[in-house]
Amino acid sequence: MTHPIKVLVVEDSLADAELALNELSKAGIVYLASRVDTRQDFIHALETFLPDIVLSDFSMPAFDGLSALKLLRERDKDTPFIFVSGTIPEDFAVQSLKEGATDYVLKTNLRRLAAAVERAIIDKNERVSRREAQAKLQESLERLHLIANYDTITSLPGRTVFCAHLNQLLQAGNAKHKPAMVVIDIERFRLVNDSLGWSAGSLLLEAVAQRLMAAIGAKDAVCRVSADVFAFLCEALPSPVPMGDHIYDYVLNELRRPVEVMGNELRLAFKYGVALYPEHGGDAETLLHNAELALGKAKNSSDRYLIYSPTMHVRSSEFLSLENKLRVAIADDQFVLHYQPIYDIEGKSITGIEALVRWDSPELGRVPPAEFMSILEQTRLILDIGSWVLQQAVGDWREWRKKGIAVPRIAINVSPHQLHDGNFVREIAAIGNEGIALDLEITESTLMEQIDEQVDRLAALRESGIGIQIDDFGTGYSSLSYIANLPVTGLKIDRSFVARMSSSKQNLKIIAAIVALATSLDLYVTAEGVETREQWEMLKNLKCHALQGYLLGRPLPADQMASLLQTVPARESRVK
């Protein structure tokens, strides 16, 4: 023992105390000692001296060893207590061990005392170490339990605890009115993290959690399901308004108030899905799953909320089935490219061709793009398909040029996922640097999302010779005055305006304004979906630059497009 131990000797004989301590010295035990022989002094020593071990006589005029043992054990279960006495009756020895004595040593055999003390101290230290280790383990287990079952940002119950609590409520049947499971998603939450930082995002989540708990009136009835998604159970009170509107108007009223986060006033928009008990599920897990399904459908629609319907499961099963088939299609190379010509406004030359992906499924036949493109987007399979489209289109362009065919610019559609993928952007830039005439068609909504980052990416692509066209123009929320400052080369007027231009003076005026303003900004304007001669003549009069549609040309396989390019002159007609 390298550190001094504190030895409290309970002994009325100073000589006997010194004999005992002398045995410790002879064994090389370093100690600090204090001697007492009364109850009051013993209690005081326990509180001030704080002994590491107690050596006690059995019987003294004013005190006795058994009383000292009981007093020690009432205060401390670990400090060793060794009786050192002239005689120890056997029944007393047994009783003392039951009361918590560590050992006993006869004064006639003090040579055993040092070993008994060392062993007692070692046992105590090991016992304390084990208990501390167990305490740390328990603390770690409790921390893991909290992490696993409670959200670290909002302190709300996790999914498991949330469902277990709600199952108890549902089984108790205490609700006065029909309970409803609501799953709510904060729209554009990522923008808060991107613009204000993760700390601001966490503060916003805390504020939402507090407001939901205040609205519901119970912490255990609210759960943070995922990053910006919360779930809660509420009673759908009888009301003349639809139940979903009732939840929005009353339960979620607090969420519509501005939230101040780090000096910024934020106004929240959200969508939600609803599942009703018991028709949409007899337990919390089923209700939560169905409400999440309804939310997913709402997020892909213009609806603020949707109430669960069994048909949603059918659609989800169909979605999953089609997703699996798409993965097989990618692996088995079931996709082909068709090309639709874009003509100059006179219809005499081809000024560009748009690459359009087609799926020829051995099982389903030719699958319309409208049935699988959204699935590619949602599952991010669009990254795989997009890369394939790019390589295939570039390969066809090179092949045609090798055959001496005059080839105009090829346009490919680009999704938000592709624009955010650094590898894809670098791949596009490299193609532009090779001198391949390539245009990217990007929708308005994609262009306006994280606009500052988009401008940087597109400017870099423009420098490498890549053209940028805004597809489906007029359906988003951008303006021509804003687009004038963006690195774009052209606009494609959405087919919905062209389809109604003959019957709607308003649509005709919109197209006229787009063409006039875009031309003044040196942007090349193409009208999509041209299907009638009347539409063509009207676009001529408006001085639109180019047209694309079934009237002049349907999408063609690569070999047929090559034949068309050999018969119809191809020229690049772009406003620089």
C-alpha positions as CSV (number, residue, x, y, z in Angstrom):
1,M,0.0,0.0,0.0
2,T,1.7,3.1,-1.2
3,H,-0.8,5.7,0.2
4,P,-1.3,6.0,4.0
5,I,-4.5,4.4,5.2
6,K,-6.6,5.9,8.0
7,V,-6.9,3.5,10.9
8,L,-9.5,4.2,13.6
9,V,-8.7,2.2,16.7
10,V,-11.7,1.7,19.2
11,E,-9.7,0.7,22.3
12,D,-9.7,1.9,25.9
13,S,-6.1,0.6,26.4
14,L,-3.5,2.9,24.9
15,A,-0.9,0.1,25.3
16,D,-3.1,-2.4,23.4
17,A,-3.7,0.1,20.6
18,E,0.0,0.7,20.2
19,L,0.7,-3.0,20.0
20,A,-1.8,-3.4,17.2
21,L,-0.5,-0.4,15.3
22,N,3.1,-1.7,15.8
23,E,2.2,-4.8,13.9
24,L,1.1,-2.7,11.0
25,S,4.3,-0.8,11.0
26,K,6.4,-4.0,11.1
27,A,4.5,-5.1,7.9
28,G,5.4,-1.9,6.1
29,I,1.8,-0.5,6.2
30,V,1.8,3.3,6.1
31,Y,-1.1,4.7,8.1
32,L,-2.6,7.6,10.0
33,A,-4.2,6.5,13.3
34,S,-6.8,7.9,15.7
35,R,-8.0,6.2,18.9
36,V,-11.5,6.5,20.6
37,D,-13.2,4.7,23.4
38,T,-16.6,6.3,23.7
39,R,-19.7,6.3,21.5
40,Q,-19.6,10.1,21.0
41,D,-16.0,10.2,20.0
42,F,-16.5,7.2,17.7
43,I,-19.4,9.0,15.8
44,H,-17.3,12.2,15.7
45,A,-14.3,10.3,14.2
46,L,-16.5,8.7,11.5
47,E,-17.7,12.1,10.4
48,T,-14.3,14.0,10.6
49,F,-11.5,11.4,10.5
50,L,-13.2,9.3,7.8
51,P,-11.3,6.1,8.5
52,D,-10.4,3.5,5.8
53,I,-10.6,0.7,8.4
54,V,-11.8,0.3,12.0
55,L,-10.0,-1.9,14.6
56,S,-12.2,-2.4,17.6
57,D,-11.9,-4.1,21.0
58,F,-14.9,-6.3,22.0
59,S,-15.7,-4.8,25.4
60,M,-14.8,-1.4,27.0
61,P,-16.0,0.3,30.1
62,A,-17.9,3.1,28.3
63,F,-18.5,1.4,24.9
64,D,-18.5,-2.0,23.1
65,G,-17.4,-3.3,19.8
66,L,-20.8,-4.6,18.6
67,S,-22.4,-1.2,19.1
68,A,-19.5,0.4,17.1
69,L,-20.1,-2.1,14.3
70,K,-23.8,-1.2,14.1
71,L,-23.1,2.5,14.1
72,L,-20.5,2.1,11.3
73,R,-22.8,-0.1,9.1
74,E,-25.6,2.4,9.5
75,R,-23.4,5.0,7.9
76,D,-21.1,3.0,5.6
77,K,-21.3,-0.5,4.3
78,D,-17.8,-0.7,2.8
79,T,-15.3,0.4,5.5
80,P,-13.7,-2.8,6.9
81,F,-14.3,-3.5,10.6
82,I,-11.9,-5.9,12.4
83,F,-12.4,-7.0,16.0
84,V,-9.1,-7.1,17.9
85,S,-9.8,-8.6,21.3
86,G,-8.4,-10.8,24.0
87,T,-11.2,-13.2,23.9
88,I,-14.1,-13.5,21.4
89,P,-16.8,-16.0,22.2
90,E,-17.8,-18.2,19.3
91,D,-21.5,-17.1,19.3
92,F,-20.3,-13.5,19.3
93,A,-17.9,-14.1,16.5
94,V,-20.8,-15.6,14.4
95,Q,-23.1,-12.7,15.3
96,S,-20.5,-10.1,14.5
97,L,-19.9,-11.5,11.0
98,K,-23.6,-11.5,10.4
99,E,-23.7,-7.8,11.5
100,G,-21.1,-7.0,8.9
101,A,-17.7,-7.5,10.7
102,T,-14.9,-8.1,8.2
103,D,-12.7,-10.3,10.5
104,Y,-11.6,-10.9,14.0
105,V,-8.0,-11.2,15.4
106,L,-7.1,-12.3,18.9
107,K,-4.7,-10.1,20.8
108,T,-2.7,-13.2,21.5
109,N,-2.1,-13.6,17.8
110,L,-1.5,-10.1,16.5
111,R,0.9,-11.4,13.9
112,R,-2.2,-12.1,11.8
113,L,-3.4,-8.5,12.1
114,A,-1.4,-6.9,9.3
115,A,-2.4,-9.6,6.7
116,A,-6.0,-9.2,7.8
117,V,-5.8,-5.4,7.4
118,E,-4.2,-5.7,3.9
119,R,-6.7,-8.2,2.8
120,A,-9.6,-6.1,4.1
121,I,-8.4,-3.0,2.4
122,I,-7.9,-4.8,-0.9
123,D,-11.4,-6.4,-0.7
124,K,-12.9,-3.0,0.0
125,N,-11.1,-1.3,-2.9
126,E,-12.2,-4.1,-5.2
127,R,-15.8,-3.9,-3.9
128,V,-15.9,-0.2,-4.4
129,S,-14.4,-0.5,-7.9
130,R,-17.0,-3.1,-8.9
131,R,-19.8,-0.9,-7.6
132,E,-18.4,2.2,-9.4
133,A,-18.1,0.1,-12.6
134,Q,-21.6,-1.2,-12.2
135,A,-22.8,2.4,-11.6
136,K,-21.1,3.6,-14.7
137,L,-22.5,0.7,-16.6
138,Q,-26.0,1.4,-15.4
139,E,-25.5,5.1,-16.3
140,S,-24.4,4.1,-19.8
141,L,-27.4,1.7,-20.1
142,E,-29.7,4.5,-19.0
143,R,-28.1,6.9,-21.5
144,L,-28.4,4.3,-24.3
145,H,-32.0,3.8,-23.3
146,L,-32.7,7.5,-23.6
147,I,-30.9,7.7,-26.9
148,A,-32.7,4.7,-28.2
149,N,-36.1,5.7,-26.9
150,Y,-36.1,9.5,-26.7
151,D,-35.2,12.2,-29.2
152,T,-32.0,13.9,-28.2
153,I,-33.0,17.3,-29.6
154,T,-36.6,17.6,-28.4
155,S,-36.6,15.0,-25.6
156,L,-39.8,13.6,-27.1
157,P,-40.5,9.9,-26.9
158,G,-39.1,7.8,-29.7
159,R,-41.3,5.7,-31.9
160,T,-41.3,2.6,-29.6
161,V,-42.1,4.4,-26.4
162,F,-44.7,6.6,-28.2
163,C,-46.5,3.6,-29.7
164,A,-46.4,1.6,-26.4
165,H,-47.9,4.6,-24.5
166,L,-50.6,5.2,-27.1
167,N,-51.5,1.5,-27.1
168,Q,-52.3,1.7,-23.4
169,L,-54.5,4.8,-24.0
170,L,-56.3,3.1,-26.9
171,Q,-56.9,-0.1,-24.9
172,A,-58.1,1.9,-21.9
173,G,-60.8,3.5,-24.2
174,N,-60.9,6.7,-22.2
175,A,-61.2,9.0,-25.2
176,K,-64.5,10.8,-25.4
177,H,-64.3,11.1,-29.2
178,K,-62.7,9.2,-32.0
179,P,-58.8,9.4,-31.7
180,A,-56.8,10.4,-34.8
181,M,-53.2,9.8,-35.5
182,V,-51.6,12.8,-37.2
183,V,-48.1,12.8,-38.9
184,I,-46.9,16.3,-39.8
185,D,-44.0,17.3,-42.0
186,I,-42.4,20.8,-41.9
187,E,-42.0,21.9,-45.5
188,R,-38.7,23.3,-46.7
189,F,-37.1,22.5,-43.3
190,R,-33.8,21.8,-45.1
191,L,-33.6,25.5,-46.1
192,V,-33.4,26.4,-42.4
193,N,-30.4,24.2,-41.9
194,D,-28.8,25.3,-45.2
195,S,-29.2,29.0,-44.7
196,L,-29.1,29.4,-40.9
197,G,-27.1,26.3,-39.8
198,W,-27.9,23.1,-37.8
199,S,-28.2,25.0,-34.5
200,A,-31.0,27.0,-35.9
201,G,-32.7,23.9,-37.2
202,S,-32.4,22.3,-33.8
203,L,-34.0,25.3,-32.1
204,L,-36.8,25.3,-34.6
205,L,-37.5,21.6,-33.9
206,E,-37.5,22.3,-30.2
207,A,-40.0,25.1,-30.7
208,V,-42.3,22.9,-32.8
209,A,-42.1,20.1,-30.2
210,Q,-43.1,22.6,-27.4
211,R,-46.0,23.9,-29.4
212,L,-47.3,20.5,-30.2
213,M,-47.1,19.4,-26.6
214,A,-49.0,22.5,-25.5
215,A,-51.6,21.9,-28.1
216,I,-52.0,18.2,-27.3
217,G,-51.6,18.6,-23.5
218,A,-49.3,15.6,-23.0
219,K,-45.6,15.0,-23.8
220,D,-46.1,11.2,-24.3
221,A,-48.7,11.8,-27.0
222,V,-46.2,13.5,-29.3
223,C,-43.2,11.9,-31.1
224,R,-40.5,13.1,-33.5
225,V,-40.6,10.4,-36.1
226,S,-37.7,11.6,-38.3
227,A,-35.7,14.7,-39.2
228,D,-38.6,17.1,-39.7
229,V,-41.6,14.8,-39.1
230,F,-43.7,14.7,-35.9
231,A,-46.6,12.4,-35.0
232,F,-49.2,12.9,-32.3
233,L,-52.6,11.4,-31.3
234,C,-55.5,13.8,-30.8
235,E,-59.2,13.5,-30.4
236,A,-61.2,14.4,-33.6
237,L,-63.9,16.5,-32.0
238,P,-67.4,16.5,-33.7
239,S,-67.4,19.5,-36.0
240,P,-69.3,20.6,-39.1
241,V,-66.0,21.2,-40.9
242,P,-64.0,18.2,-42.3
243,M,-61.9,16.5,-39.7
244,G,-58.6,17.3,-41.5
245,D,-59.5,21.0,-41.6
246,H,-60.5,20.8,-37.9
247,I,-57.0,19.6,-37.0
248,Y,-55.5,22.4,-39.1
249,D,-57.7,25.1,-37.7
250,Y,-57.5,24.2,-34.0
251,V,-54.9,21.6,-33.1
252,L,-52.2,23.0,-35.4
253,N,-53.1,26.6,-34.9
254,E,-50.1,27.3,-32.7
255,L,-47.7,26.1,-35.4
256,R,-48.9,28.8,-37.8
257,R,-47.6,31.6,-35.5
258,P,-44.1,32.9,-36.5
259,V,-41.2,31.3,-34.7
260,E,-38.2,33.4,-33.8
261,V,-34.9,31.5,-34.2
262,M,-31.6,33.2,-33.6
263,G,-33.0,36.6,-34.5
264,N,-34.9,35.3,-37.6
265,E,-38.7,35.2,-37.7
266,L,-39.7,32.0,-39.4
267,R,-43.2,31.2,-40.7
268,L,-43.9,27.5,-41.0
269,A,-45.7,25.6,-43.8
270,F,-46.6,22.0,-43.3
271,K,-48.4,19.0,-44.7
272,Y,-49.9,16.1,-42.8
273,G,-51.5,12.7,-43.0
274,V,-54.3,11.4,-40.8
275,A,-55.4,7.9,-39.8
276,L,-58.5,7.3,-37.7
277,Y,-59.0,4.8,-34.9
278,P,-60.2,2.1,-35.2
279,E,-61.2,2.0,-38.9
280,H,-57.6,2.7,-40.1
281,G,-55.9,0.6,-37.5
282,G,-56.5,-1.1,-34.1
283,D,-53.1,-0.3,-32.6
284,A,-50.7,2.7,-32.6
285,E,-48.1,1.1,-34.9
286,T,-50.7,0.5,-37.7
287,L,-52.2,3.9,-37.2
288,L,-48.8,5.5,-37.4
289,H,-47.8,3.6,-40.5
290,N,-51.0,4.5,-42.3
291,A,-50.8,8.2,-41.3
292,E,-47.2,8.2,-42.7
293,L,-48.5,6.7,-45.9
294,A,-51.2,9.4,-46.1
295,L,-48.5,12.1,-45.5
296,G,-46.3,10.7,-48.3
297,K,-49.2,10.9,-50.7
298,A,-50.0,14.5,-49.5
299,K,-46.4,15.6,-50.1
300,N,-46.6,14.4,-53.7
301,S,-49.9,16.2,-54.3
302,S,-51.3,19.8,-54.0
303,D,-53.3,18.8,-50.9
304,R,-52.5,20.2,-47.5
305,Y,-53.4,16.9,-45.9
306,L,-54.8,13.5,-46.8
307,I,-56.8,11.0,-44.7
308,Y,-55.6,7.4,-45.1
309,S,-57.5,5.2,-47.5
310,P,-56.9,1.5,-48.1
311,T,-56.3,2.2,-51.8
312,M,-53.1,3.9,-50.7
313,H,-51.7,0.5,-49.7
314,V,-52.6,-0.8,-53.2
315,R,-50.7,2.1,-54.8
316,S,-47.7,1.6,-52.4
317,S,-47.6,-2.1,-53.4
318,E,-47.8,-1.1,-57.0
319,F,-45.0,1.5,-56.4
320,L,-42.8,-1.1,-54.8
321,S,-43.5,-3.7,-57.5
322,L,-42.6,-1.1,-60.2
323,E,-39.5,0.0,-58.4
324,N,-38.2,-3.6,-58.3
325,K,-39.0,-4.0,-62.0
326,L,-37.1,-0.7,-62.7
327,R,-34.0,-2.0,-60.8
328,V,-34.1,-5.2,-62.9
329,A,-34.6,-3.0,-66.0
330,I,-31.4,-1.0,-65.2
331,A,-29.4,-4.2,-64.6
332,D,-30.8,-5.9,-67.8
333,D,-30.4,-2.8,-70.1
334,Q,-34.1,-2.6,-70.9
335,F,-34.0,1.2,-71.7
336,V,-33.6,2.8,-75.1
337,L,-33.4,6.4,-76.3
338,H,-35.7,8.0,-78.8
339,Y,-35.1,11.4,-80.2
340,Q,-37.7,14.0,-81.1
341,P,-36.7,16.7,-83.6
342,I,-37.0,20.4,-82.9
343,Y,-37.7,22.4,-86.1
344,D,-37.1,26.0,-86.9
345,I,-40.3,28.1,-87.0
346,E,-40.5,27.6,-90.8
347,G,-40.3,23.8,-90.4
348,K,-37.5,23.6,-93.0
349,S,-34.5,22.5,-90.8
350,I,-33.9,20.7,-87.6
351,T,-32.3,22.9,-85.0
352,G,-32.1,20.4,-82.2
353,I,-33.1,17.0,-81.0
354,E,-34.3,16.0,-77.5
355,A,-33.3,12.6,-76.1
356,L,-36.2,10.9,-74.4
357,V,-35.8,7.7,-72.4
358,R,-38.1,4.7,-73.2
359,W,-38.6,1.5,-71.2
360,D,-39.3,-1.7,-73.2
361,S,-40.1,-4.2,-70.5
362,P,-40.3,-7.9,-71.5
363,E,-43.1,-8.3,-68.9
364,L,-45.0,-5.0,-69.3
365,G,-44.2,-4.0,-72.8
366,R,-43.6,-0.3,-73.7
367,V,-44.1,1.5,-70.4
368,P,-45.1,5.2,-70.7
369,P,-42.6,7.6,-69.1
370,A,-45.3,9.1,-67.0
371,E,-45.7,5.8,-65.2
372,F,-42.1,5.4,-64.1
373,M,-40.2,8.8,-64.2
374,S,-41.6,9.9,-60.8
375,I,-40.5,6.6,-59.3
376,L,-37.0,7.1,-60.7
377,E,-36.9,10.5,-59.0
378,Q,-38.3,9.4,-55.6
379,T,-35.9,6.4,-55.4
380,R,-32.9,8.3,-56.8
381,L,-32.6,5.7,-59.5
382,I,-32.7,8.8,-61.8
383,L,-28.9,9.1,-61.1
384,D,-28.3,5.7,-62.8
385,I,-30.7,6.4,-65.6
386,G,-29.5,9.9,-66.1
387,S,-25.9,8.8,-66.4
388,W,-26.9,6.1,-68.9
389,V,-29.0,8.7,-71.0
390,L,-26.0,11.0,-71.1
391,Q,-23.6,8.4,-72.2
392,Q,-26.0,6.9,-74.8
393,A,-26.9,10.3,-76.3
394,V,-23.2,11.4,-76.5
395,G,-22.4,8.0,-78.0
396,D,-25.1,8.4,-80.7
397,W,-24.0,11.9,-81.4
398,R,-20.4,10.7,-82.0
399,E,-21.6,7.8,-84.1
400,W,-23.6,10.0,-86.4
401,R,-20.8,12.5,-86.8
402,K,-18.4,9.6,-87.8
403,K,-20.9,8.8,-90.6
404,G,-20.7,12.3,-91.8
405,I,-24.2,13.2,-90.7
406,A,-24.8,16.8,-89.7
407,V,-26.0,16.7,-86.2
408,P,-27.6,19.6,-84.3
409,R,-27.5,20.1,-80.5
410,I,-28.8,17.2,-78.4
411,A,-30.9,18.1,-75.4
412,I,-31.3,15.9,-72.3
413,N,-33.6,16.4,-69.3
414,V,-31.8,16.8,-65.9
415,S,-33.4,16.3,-62.5
416,P,-32.6,18.0,-59.2
417,H,-30.8,14.9,-57.9
418,Q,-28.5,15.0,-60.9
419,L,-27.7,18.7,-60.5
420,H,-26.8,18.1,-56.9
421,D,-24.5,15.2,-57.8
422,G,-20.9,16.5,-58.2
423,N,-19.9,13.5,-60.3
424,F,-22.7,14.2,-62.8
425,V,-21.9,17.9,-63.1
426,R,-18.2,17.1,-63.7
427,E,-19.1,14.5,-66.3
428,I,-21.3,17.1,-68.1
429,A,-18.5,19.7,-68.1
430,A,-16.0,17.2,-69.5
431,I,-18.4,16.5,-72.4
432,G,-18.8,20.2,-73.1
433,N,-15.0,20.6,-73.1
434,E,-14.8,17.9,-75.8
435,G,-16.9,20.2,-78.1
436,I,-20.0,18.0,-78.1
437,A,-23.1,20.2,-78.7
438,L,-25.2,19.4,-75.6
439,D,-28.1,21.3,-74.0
440,L,-29.5,20.6,-70.5
441,E,-33.2,21.0,-70.0
442,I,-34.0,22.0,-66.5
443,T,-37.5,22.8,-65.0
444,E,-38.2,26.1,-63.4
445,S,-38.7,24.6,-59.9
446,T,-35.3,22.8,-60.2
447,L,-33.6,26.0,-61.3
448,M,-35.1,28.1,-58.5
449,E,-34.3,25.6,-55.7
450,Q,-31.1,26.7,-53.8
451,I,-30.7,29.3,-56.6
452,D,-27.3,30.6,-55.5
453,E,-25.7,27.1,-55.8
454,Q,-27.5,26.5,-59.0
455,V,-26.1,29.6,-60.6
456,D,-22.6,28.6,-59.8
457,R,-23.0,25.1,-61.2
458,L,-24.7,26.3,-64.4
459,A,-22.2,29.1,-64.9
460,A,-19.4,26.6,-64.8
461,L,-21.3,24.4,-67.3
462,R,-21.9,27.4,-69.7
463,E,-18.2,28.1,-69.7
464,S,-17.6,24.6,-71.0
465,G,-20.0,25.1,-73.9
466,I,-23.1,23.4,-72.5
467,G,-26.4,25.1,-73.3
468,I,-29.0,25.6,-70.5
469,Q,-32.7,25.6,-71.4
470,I,-35.6,26.1,-69.0
471,D,-38.1,23.4,-69.7
472,D,-41.9,23.7,-69.1
473,F,-41.6,27.4,-68.8
474,G,-44.6,29.2,-67.4
475,T,-45.6,26.5,-64.9
476,G,-43.3,27.7,-62.1
477,Y,-42.8,30.9,-60.2
478,S,-39.7,32.4,-61.9
479,S,-39.9,35.7,-63.9
480,L,-38.1,36.7,-67.1
481,S,-36.6,39.6,-65.4
482,Y,-35.0,37.3,-62.8
483,I,-34.0,34.7,-65.5
484,A,-32.1,37.5,-67.3
485,N,-29.5,37.3,-64.6
486,L,-29.1,33.5,-64.9
487,P,-26.7,31.6,-67.2
488,V,-29.5,30.2,-69.5
489,T,-29.6,30.1,-73.3
490,G,-33.2,29.3,-74.0
491,L,-36.8,28.7,-72.9
492,K,-39.3,26.0,-73.8
493,I,-42.9,27.2,-73.5
494,D,-44.9,24.6,-71.7
495,R,-47.3,22.5,-73.9
496,S,-50.3,23.5,-71.7
497,F,-50.1,27.0,-73.0
498,V,-49.7,25.9,-76.6
499,A,-52.6,23.5,-76.4
500,R,-55.0,26.3,-75.3
501,M,-53.6,29.2,-77.3
502,S,-56.3,28.8,-80.0
503,S,-59.2,28.9,-77.6
504,S,-57.8,31.2,-74.9
505,K,-56.8,34.8,-75.6
506,Q,-55.1,34.9,-72.2
507,N,-52.8,32.0,-73.1
508,L,-52.0,33.7,-76.5
509,K,-51.1,36.9,-74.7
510,I,-48.8,34.9,-72.3
511,I,-47.0,33.2,-75.1
512,A,-46.6,36.5,-77.0
513,A,-45.2,38.2,-73.9
514,I,-42.8,35.3,-73.3
515,V,-41.5,35.3,-76.9
516,A,-41.1,39.1,-77.0
517,L,-39.3,39.4,-73.7
518,A,-37.1,36.3,-74.1
519,T,-36.0,37.5,-77.6
520,S,-35.0,40.9,-76.1
521,L,-32.9,38.9,-73.6
522,D,-31.2,36.9,-76.4
523,L,-32.9,33.7,-75.2
524,Y,-33.9,31.1,-77.8
525,V,-37.6,30.2,-77.5
526,T,-39.1,26.8,-78.4
527,A,-42.8,26.0,-78.2
528,E,-43.5,22.4,-77.0
529,G,-46.5,20.3,-77.9
530,V,-47.3,21.7,-81.3
531,E,-50.0,19.4,-82.8
532,T,-52.1,21.5,-85.2
533,R,-51.4,23.7,-88.2
534,E,-53.3,26.5,-86.5
535,Q,-50.9,26.5,-83.5
536,W,-47.9,26.5,-85.9
537,E,-49.2,29.6,-87.8
538,M,-50.0,31.5,-84.6
539,L,-46.5,30.8,-83.3
540,K,-45.0,32.0,-86.6
541,N,-46.9,35.3,-86.2
542,L,-45.6,35.6,-82.7
543,K,-42.1,35.1,-84.1
544,C,-41.3,32.1,-81.9
545,H,-37.9,30.7,-82.8
546,A,-38.6,26.9,-82.9
547,L,-41.3,24.3,-82.4
548,Q,-41.5,20.8,-81.2
549,G,-44.4,18.4,-81.3
550,Y,-46.3,15.6,-83.1
551,L,-47.3,17.9,-86.0
552,L,-43.8,17.9,-87.4
553,G,-42.1,14.9,-85.8
554,R,-42.7,12.2,-83.2
555,P,-39.8,10.7,-81.1
556,L,-37.8,8.2,-83.2
557,P,-35.3,5.4,-82.4
558,A,-31.7,6.3,-83.0
559,D,-31.5,4.7,-86.5
560,Q,-34.6,6.4,-87.8
561,M,-33.4,9.7,-86.4
562,A,-30.1,9.2,-88.3
563,S,-32.1,8.7,-91.5
564,L,-34.2,11.8,-90.8
565,L,-31.0,13.9,-90.3
566,Q,-29.7,12.7,-93.7
567,T,-32.8,14.0,-95.5
568,V,-33.7,17.2,-93.5
569,P,-30.9,19.8,-93.1
570,A,-29.7,20.2,-89.6
571,R,-28.4,23.6,-88.4
572,E,-27.9,25.2,-85.1
573,S,-30.0,28.3,-84.8
574,R,-29.4,29.8,-81.4
575,V,-29.6,33.4,-80.2
576,K,-26.2,34.0,-78.6
